[in-house]
Amino acid sequence: MKSCLPALTALALLGSSLCTSARDLPERKIVLPCSATNPPQLLDIDHAIKVSDYWAPRSVRLQMLALAREACANRPTAVLTFLPPQGDESFAAPIASK
């Protein structure tokens, strides 16, 4: 049992350091490039959310789609960035920039 103690201690330290580094990651974003030929579709929004490891309810996805269509109609070469609300990492916020 004494020989397992250093291994268990090392494993606990490794686990705590991984949790600390995960919290220190820069803020993730949902990125959606506009297309000059096709307006954004709901599947584009769904894919962008999936790639960013977020989840958003359908109502938020539809808001994002409306914002993306408007922004891409005005600037077909833009790349849109959606950020989550402050303090809530589970939902995608309908805030577009750039």
N, CA and C atoms as an extended XYZ file, in Angstrom:
294
Properties=species:S:1:pos:R:3:atomname:S:1:resname:S:1:resid:I:1 pbc="F F F"
N         0.813       -1.188        0.000 N   MET     1
C         0.000        0.000        0.000 CA  MET     1
C         0.859        1.255        0.000 C   MET     1
N         1.998        1.201        0.725 N   LYS     2
C         2.866        2.365        0.774 CA  LYS     2
C         3.435        2.692       -0.607 C   LYS     2
N         3.644        1.670       -1.435 N   SER     3
C         4.194        1.921       -2.772 CA  SER     3
C         3.160        2.569       -3.690 C   SER     3
N         1.892        2.433       -3.396 N   CYS     4
C         0.836        3.047       -4.218 CA  CYS     4
C         0.623        4.515       -3.876 C   CYS     4
N         1.016        4.924       -2.677 N   LEU     5
C         0.774        6.285       -2.227 CA  LEU     5
C         1.420        7.344       -3.132 C   LEU     5
N         2.700        7.192       -3.522 N   PRO     6
C         3.279        8.206       -4.419 CA  PRO     6
C         2.566        8.256       -5.781 C   PRO     6
N         2.151        7.113       -6.272 N   ALA     7
C         1.455        7.091       -7.559 CA  ALA     7
C         0.099        7.776       -7.452 C   ALA     7
N        -0.620        7.515       -6.373 N   LEU     8
C        -1.920        8.160       -6.168 CA  LEU     8
C        -1.767        9.675       -5.980 C   LEU     8
N        -0.739       10.079       -5.269 N   THR     9
C        -0.479       11.503       -5.062 CA  THR     9
C        -0.166       12.178       -6.400 C   THR     9
N         0.658       11.536       -7.198 N   ALA    10
C         1.004       12.093       -8.510 CA  ALA    10
C        -0.230       12.198       -9.400 C   ALA    10
N        -1.079       11.186       -9.342 N   LEU    11
C        -2.303       11.199      -10.139 CA  LEU    11
C        -3.233       12.326       -9.696 C   LEU    11
N        -3.351       12.539       -8.400 N   ALA    12
C        -4.195       13.619       -7.878 CA  ALA    12
C        -3.648       14.978       -8.299 C   ALA    12
N        -2.338       15.151       -8.235 N   LEU    13
C        -1.735       16.422       -8.650 CA  LEU    13
C        -1.927       16.669      -10.151 C   LEU    13
N        -1.797       15.619      -10.937 N   LEU    14
C        -1.997       15.738      -12.375 CA  LEU    14
C        -3.441       16.145      -12.680 C   LEU    14
N        -4.387       15.519      -12.016 N   GLY    15
C        -5.792       15.844      -12.220 CA  GLY    15
C        -6.111       17.276      -11.856 C   GLY    15
N        -5.563       17.754      -10.749 N   SER    16
C        -5.836       19.134      -10.338 CA  SER    16
C        -5.183       20.131      -11.292 C   SER    16
N        -4.019       19.798      -11.833 N   SER    17
C        -3.369       20.718      -12.773 CA  SER    17
C        -4.137       20.771      -14.091 C   SER    17
N        -4.735       19.645      -14.512 N   LEU    18
C        -5.547       19.653      -15.729 CA  LEU    18
C        -6.790       20.504      -15.551 C   LEU    18
N        -7.424       20.432      -14.385 N   CYS    19
C        -8.607       21.257      -14.120 CA  CYS    19
C        -8.241       22.731      -14.119 C   CYS    19
N        -7.110       23.074      -13.540 N   THR    20
C        -6.678       24.463      -13.506 CA  THR    20
C        -6.396       24.966      -14.910 C   THR    20
N        -5.729       24.188      -15.740 N   SER    21
C        -5.408       24.648      -17.087 CA  SER    21
C        -6.657       24.742      -17.943 C   SER    21
N        -7.664       23.921      -17.697 N   ALA    22
C        -8.904       24.002      -18.464 CA  ALA    22
C        -9.632       25.309      -18.175 C   ALA    22
N        -9.566       25.771      -16.928 N   ARG    23
C       -10.214       27.039      -16.585 CA  ARG    23
C        -9.469       28.231      -17.160 C   ARG    23
N        -8.192       28.062      -17.461 N   ASP    24
C        -7.391       29.169      -17.966 CA  ASP    24
C        -7.435       29.297      -19.481 C   ASP    24
N        -8.220       28.462      -20.160 N   LEU    25
C        -8.294       28.536      -21.613 CA  LEU    25
C        -8.920       29.848      -22.042 C   LEU    25
N        -8.489       30.400      -23.173 N   PRO    26
C        -9.117       31.627      -23.653 CA  PRO    26
C       -10.575       31.362      -24.016 C   PRO    26
N       -11.339       32.426      -24.036 N   GLU    27
C       -12.768       32.302      -24.321 CA  GLU    27
C       -12.996       31.702      -25.708 C   GLU    27
N       -13.870       30.710      -25.765 N   ARG    28
C       -14.192       30.072      -27.035 CA  ARG    28
C       -15.219       30.920      -27.778 C   ARG    28
N       -15.257       30.749      -29.070 N   LYS    29
C       -16.158       31.515      -29.919 CA  LYS    29
C       -16.835       30.586      -30.915 C   LYS    29
N       -17.973       31.025      -31.408 N   ILE    30
C       -18.650       30.342      -32.501 CA  ILE    30
C       -18.397       31.185      -33.735 C   ILE    30
N       -17.732       30.609      -34.719 N   VAL    31
C       -17.316       31.354      -35.904 CA  VAL    31
C       -18.103       30.855      -37.119 C   VAL    31
N       -18.635       31.800      -37.893 N   LEU    32
C       -19.422       31.467      -39.078 CA  LEU    32
C       -18.972       32.355      -40.234 C   LEU    32
N       -18.309       31.791      -41.238 N   PRO    33
C       -17.933       32.595      -42.406 CA  PRO    33
C       -19.134       32.796      -43.328 C   PRO    33
N       -19.260       33.984      -43.871 N   CYS    34
C       -20.322       34.262      -44.839 CA  CYS    34
C       -19.901       33.722      -46.208 C   CYS    34
N       -20.883       33.460      -47.030 N   SER    35
C       -20.637       33.013      -48.395 CA  SER    35
C       -21.206       34.063      -49.343 C   SER    35
N       -20.451       34.391      -50.374 N   ALA    36
C       -20.917       35.382      -51.338 CA  ALA    36
C       -22.057       34.837      -52.204 C   ALA    36
N       -22.185       33.525      -52.268 N   THR    37
C       -23.191       32.935      -53.155 CA  THR    37
C       -24.428       32.404      -52.431 C   THR    37
N       -24.279       31.975      -51.168 N   ASN    38
C       -25.405       31.393      -50.436 CA  ASN    38
C       -25.592       32.078      -49.089 C   ASN    38
N       -26.835       32.418      -48.737 N   PRO    39
C       -27.064       32.962      -47.391 CA  PRO    39
C       -26.905       31.849      -46.352 C   PRO    39
N       -26.599       32.195      -45.112 N   PRO    40
C       -26.447       31.173      -44.075 CA  PRO    40
C       -27.752       30.388      -43.874 C   PRO    40
N       -27.602       29.115      -43.592 N   GLN    41
C       -28.737       28.239      -43.320 CA  GLN    41
C       -28.630       27.757      -41.870 C   GLN    41
N       -29.704       27.196      -41.366 N   LEU    42
C       -29.699       26.700      -39.991 CA  LEU    42
C       -28.646       25.600      -39.810 C   LEU    42
N       -28.420       24.806      -40.832 N   LEU    43
C       -27.373       23.772      -40.742 CA  LEU    43
C       -25.986       24.388      -40.547 C   LEU    43
N       -25.756       25.560      -41.146 N   ASP    44
C       -24.474       26.252      -40.955 CA  ASP    44
C       -24.302       26.672      -39.496 C   ASP    44
N       -25.383       27.189      -38.910 N   ILE    45
C       -25.355       27.590      -37.502 CA  ILE    45
C       -25.133       26.357      -36.622 C   ILE    45
N       -25.880       25.292      -36.904 N   ASP    46
C       -25.733       24.060      -36.129 CA  ASP    46
C       -24.297       23.539      -36.180 C   ASP    46
N       -23.701       23.552      -37.367 N   HIS    47
C       -22.327       23.070      -37.521 CA  HIS    47
C       -21.343       23.959      -36.752 C   HIS    47
N       -21.508       25.273      -36.846 N   ALA    48
C       -20.602       26.190      -36.151 CA  ALA    48
C       -20.681       25.988      -34.636 C   ALA    48
N       -21.881       25.763      -34.125 N   ILE    49
C       -22.048       25.521      -32.691 CA  ILE    49
C       -21.416       24.191      -32.302 C   ILE    49
N       -21.627       23.174      -33.112 N   LYS    50
C       -21.072       21.850      -32.819 CA  LYS    50
C       -19.545       21.887      -32.796 C   LYS    50
N       -18.944       22.566      -33.739 N   VAL    51
C       -17.481       22.655      -33.826 CA  VAL    51
C       -16.906       23.376      -32.611 C   VAL    51
N       -17.647       24.331      -32.066 N   SER    52
C       -17.138       25.109      -30.935 CA  SER    52
C       -17.406       24.447      -29.587 C   SER    52
N       -18.025       23.272      -29.587 N   ASP    53
C       -18.337       22.539      -28.355 CA  ASP    53
C       -19.316       23.268      -27.448 C   ASP    53
N       -20.200       24.020      -28.023 N   TYR    54
C       -21.263       24.662      -27.268 CA  TYR    54
C       -22.571       23.952      -27.535 C   TYR    54
N       -23.568       24.308      -26.750 N   TRP    55
C       -24.929       23.882      -26.992 CA  TRP    55
C       -25.786       25.129      -26.918 C   TRP    55
N       -26.772       25.218      -27.774 N   ALA    56
C       -27.695       26.352      -27.742 CA  ALA    56
C       -29.086       25.841      -28.094 C   ALA    56
N       -30.103       26.371      -27.426 N   PRO    57
C       -31.467       25.956      -27.759 CA  PRO    57
C       -31.853       26.458      -29.148 C   PRO    57
N       -32.884       25.872      -29.685 N   ARG    58
C       -33.330       26.228      -31.037 CA  ARG    58
C       -33.659       27.717      -31.155 C   ARG    58
N       -34.243       28.292      -30.127 N   SER    59
C       -34.603       29.714      -30.182 CA  SER    59
C       -33.366       30.594      -30.370 C   SER    59
N       -32.285       30.252      -29.692 N   VAL    60
C       -31.038       31.013      -29.831 CA  VAL    60
C       -30.432       30.770      -31.204 C   VAL    60
N       -30.513       29.548      -31.687 N   ARG    61
C       -29.989       29.242      -33.022 CA  ARG    61
C       -30.734       30.036      -34.097 C   ARG    61
N       -32.037       30.173      -33.928 N   LEU    62
C       -32.816       30.949      -34.894 CA  LEU    62
C       -32.475       32.429      -34.822 C   LEU    62
N       -32.214       32.947      -33.618 N   GLN    63
C       -31.770       34.341      -33.483 CA  GLN    63
C       -30.409       34.532      -34.155 C   GLN    63
N       -29.518       33.570      -33.942 N   MET    64
C       -28.201       33.638      -34.574 CA  MET    64
C       -28.335       33.601      -36.089 C   MET    64
N       -29.239       32.774      -36.589 N   LEU    65
C       -29.455       32.668      -38.030 CA  LEU    65
C       -29.947       33.997      -38.603 C   LEU    65
N       -30.896       34.633      -37.924 N   ALA    66
C       -31.415       35.925      -38.400 CA  ALA    66
C       -30.305       36.979      -38.426 C   ALA    66
N       -29.499       37.021      -37.377 N   LEU    67
C       -28.378       37.971      -37.341 CA  LEU    67
C       -27.354       37.667      -38.427 C   LEU    67
N       -27.069       36.387      -38.621 N   ALA    68
C       -26.082       35.988      -39.625 CA  ALA    68
C       -26.566       36.336      -41.034 C   ALA    68
N       -27.835       36.091      -41.309 N   ARG    69
C       -28.363       36.425      -42.639 CA  ARG    69
C       -28.288       37.920      -42.903 C   ARG    69
N       -28.642       38.706      -41.904 N   GLU    70
C       -28.582       40.163      -42.074 CA  GLU    70
C       -27.144       40.641      -42.275 C   GLU    70
N       -26.237       40.142      -41.450 N   ALA    71
C       -24.834       40.562      -41.550 CA  ALA    71
C       -24.208       40.103      -42.861 C   ALA    71
N       -24.505       38.880      -43.282 N   CYS    72
C       -23.911       38.354      -44.514 CA  CYS    72
C       -24.516       39.025      -45.754 C   CYS    72
N       -25.763       39.483      -45.667 N   ALA    73
C       -26.360       40.205      -46.793 CA  ALA    73
C       -25.653       41.541      -46.997 C   ALA    73
N       -25.252       42.167      -45.894 N   ASN    74
C       -24.563       43.458      -45.977 CA  ASN    74
C       -23.085       43.315      -46.310 C   ASN    74
N       -22.479       42.231      -45.846 N   ARG    75
C       -21.036       42.007      -46.076 CA  ARG    75
C       -20.800       40.541      -46.393 C   ARG    75
N       -20.900       40.135      -47.659 N   PRO    76
C       -20.812       38.719      -48.031 CA  PRO    76
C       -19.460       38.055      -47.774 C   PRO    76
N       -18.427       38.820      -47.514 N   THR    77
C       -17.112       38.216      -47.263 CA  THR    77
C       -16.742       38.242      -45.781 C   THR    77
N       -17.676       38.627      -44.925 N   ALA    78
C       -17.392       38.743      -43.492 CA  ALA    78
C       -17.276       37.374      -42.829 C   ALA    78
N       -16.609       37.362      -41.701 N   VAL    79
C       -16.556       36.182      -40.837 CA  VAL    79
C       -17.201       36.615      -39.525 C   VAL    79
N       -18.314       35.990      -39.173 N   LEU    80
C       -19.059       36.367      -37.976 CA  LEU    80
C       -18.564       35.587      -36.771 C   LEU    80
N       -18.555       36.237      -35.627 N   THR    81
C       -18.153       35.613      -34.380 CA  THR    81
C       -19.268       35.799      -33.364 C   THR    81
N       -19.744       34.706      -32.809 N   PHE    82
C       -20.766       34.740      -31.776 CA  PHE    82
C       -20.118       34.370      -30.454 C   PHE    82
N       -20.400       35.142      -29.410 N   LEU    83
C       -19.816       34.909      -28.091 CA  LEU    83
C       -20.902       34.525      -27.098 C   LEU    83
N       -20.564       33.707      -26.089 N   PRO    84
C       -21.563       33.352      -25.079 CA  PRO    84
C       -21.807       34.529      -24.142 C   PRO    84
N       -22.949       34.537      -23.441 N   PRO    85
C       -23.170       35.588      -22.444 CA  PRO    85
C       -22.113       35.498      -21.351 C   PRO    85
N       -21.837       36.608      -20.698 N   GLN    86
C       -20.847       36.621      -19.623 CA  GLN    86
C       -21.275       35.658      -18.528 C   GLN    86
N       -20.381       34.776      -18.118 N   GLY    87
C       -20.633       33.868      -17.020 CA  GLY    87
C       -21.474       32.660      -17.374 C   GLY    87
N       -21.840       32.489      -18.635 N   ASP    88
C       -22.645       31.333      -19.022 CA  ASP    88
C       -21.999       30.671      -20.217 C   ASP    88
N       -21.303       29.581      -19.980 N   GLU    89
C       -20.580       28.892      -21.040 CA  GLU    89
C       -21.442       27.866      -21.776 C   GLU    89
N       -22.677       27.651      -21.338 N   SER    90
C       -23.473       26.590      -21.951 CA  SER    90
C       -24.294       27.063      -23.137 C   SER    90
N       -24.586       28.361      -23.212 N   PHE    91
C       -25.416       28.871      -24.294 CA  PHE    91
C       -24.614       29.771      -25.212 C   PHE    91
N       -24.974       29.769      -26.457 N   ALA    92
C       -24.364       30.669      -27.409 CA  ALA    92
C       -25.198       31.944      -27.446 C   ALA    92
N       -24.567       33.047      -27.342 N   ALA    93
C       -25.294       34.318      -27.341 CA  ALA    93
C       -25.450       34.827      -28.756 C   ALA    93
N       -26.556       35.460      -29.048 N   PRO    94
C       -26.749       36.014      -30.373 CA  PRO    94
C       -26.057       37.350      -30.538 C   PRO    94
N       -24.762       37.386      -30.286 N   ILE    95
C       -23.997       38.618      -30.417 CA  ILE    95
C       -22.982       38.416      -31.531 C   ILE    95
N       -23.142       39.160      -32.594 N   ALA    96
C       -22.225       39.019      -33.726 CA  ALA    96
C       -21.260       40.185      -33.735 C   ALA    96
N       -20.065       39.919      -34.174 N   SER    97
C       -19.071       40.983      -34.302 CA  SER    97
C       -18.265       40.756      -35.552 C   SER    97
N       -17.502       41.766      -35.900 N   LYS    98
C       -16.583       41.756      -37.038 CA  LYS    98
C       -17.301       41.774      -38.308 C   LYS    98
